[in-house]
């Protein structure tokens, strides 16, 4: 889940997470150029290890100092690159647990249908795993926030009696999003047909509803 862009940042490009220095106002165009340059290089097959701040600056057509004014180093820049591939899911409406779950999974399905996004996300996730600290930070600042929203919906389902109280909410969250993420990241050749979100939600809910 990406953090909202700061004032002056273009939509879809979050403010740098760390390392931004005070001084002249930031250029939104430079932000976009730098992050898009990293995405393009990754799409062309350049590995995270092969990227350098100097090369990124050169390819983006900006000075090295411009990059370092925004990010303290490559880990901070890569964190924002990963955020740029993400987006805020719809907020739960709070009326129907099933409908909220379907809405959240449908959001993932639609993201998976965006071929460039899916391909880049697979590339970034695969490569960034080689950098444990960056991977951990991404989970703590992005993945955890999104997962907590899902857990809140599931806890509401338990409170309303729609989900059995003996179920582990963390495990349930994996059951709901696992099939969609598997097709997006591990089995990209598999389809993401319409109705998949409803099918996943109804199948899991059917197994965890209170029994008479």
Secondary structure, DSSP 8 states (H G I E B T S, - for coil): ------TTS-TT----SS---SSS---HHHHHHHHHHHHHHHHTT--TTT--HHHHHHHHTS-HHHHHHH-SSHHHHHHHHHHHT--------SS-HHHHHHHHHHHHHHHHH-HHHHHHHHHHHHHHTT-HHHHHHHIIIIIHHHHHHHHHHHHHHHHTTSS-TTS-HHHHHHHHHHHHHIIIII-TTS---TTHHHHHHHHHHHHHS---
